Amino acid sequence: MSQPHDEPPAEASPEEVAAERDERLDPDHRPENAEVDNTDREFDAEKAMFTDAEGYDEAPAVFPPVEEQDA
């Protein structure tokens, strides 16, 4: 006897998948303490800021050059 839960899930259209992804990734929907992927961003270790952060251009370097920092 077949049960409703035995049926394969209906496939979502590419548009539905994209819309759901956009909604899940919207920062307004991000739960507190959620891990954030910053791999596409560049970090300036001397200013301790991402290069695309607000105020980056005006921020002073607060740490020595990377070559002089301890690993």
CORZI-V457093 format. One record per residue. N is the residue number from 0. PSI is psi as a letter, one per 30 degrees, with the letter a starting at -180 (999 if undefined). OMEGA is omega in radians with two decimals (999 if undefined). D_FIRST is the distance of its C-alpha to the first C-alpha in Angstrom with 2 decimals. Layout:
# CORZI-V457093
n->{N	N}
psi->{PSI	PSI}
omega->{OMEGA	OMEGA}
d_first->{D_FIRST	D_FIRST}
This chain:
# CORZI-V457093
n->{0	1	2	3	4	5	6	7	8	9	10	11	12	13	14	15	16	17	18	19	20	21	22	23	24	25	26	27	28	29	30	31	32	33	34	35	36	37	38	39	40	41	42	43	44	45	46	47	48	49	50	51	52	53	54	55	56	57	58	59	60	61	62	63	64	65	66	67	68	69	70}
psi->{k	k	l	e	f	f	k	k	k	k	k	k	l	e	e	e	e	e	e	e	e	e	e	e	f	k	f	f	g	k	l	k	g	k	k	k	j	g	f	g	l	k	k	j	f	e	f	h	l	k	f	g	k	k	g	e	e	f	k	l	k	f	l	l	k	e	f	f	k	k	999}
omega->{-3.10	3.10	3.13	-3.11	3.10	-3.12	3.10	3.14	3.10	3.13	3.12	3.09	3.09	3.12	3.12	3.12	-3.14	3.14	3.13	3.13	3.12	3.14	3.14	-3.08	3.12	-3.13	3.12	-3.14	-3.09	3.11	3.09	3.12	3.11	3.09	-3.10	-3.14	3.12	-3.06	3.13	-3.10	3.12	-3.12	3.09	-3.08	3.11	3.12	-3.10	-3.12	2.95	-3.07	3.11	-3.13	3.09	3.11	-3.10	-3.07	-3.11	-3.05	3.09	3.02	-3.12	3.13	3.12	3.10	-3.06	-3.12	-3.11	-3.14	3.07	3.12	999}
d_first->{0.00	3.80	6.55	10.07	11.64	9.85	11.88	15.38	18.16	20.33	23.55	26.70	29.79	32.82	34.62	31.96	32.01	35.83	36.03	33.76	35.81	39.06	37.97	36.93	40.19	42.45	44.89	44.61	40.96	41.74	41.29	44.39	45.06	42.74	43.69	45.29	45.70	49.37	49.41	50.58	53.51	56.89	58.31	62.07	62.84	66.41	65.47	62.25	60.51	58.21	60.37	58.48	58.91	60.99	64.57	64.24	67.30	69.52	68.28	70.69	69.81	69.34	68.82	70.93	70.03	66.93	69.14	70.97	67.97	66.87	63.55}
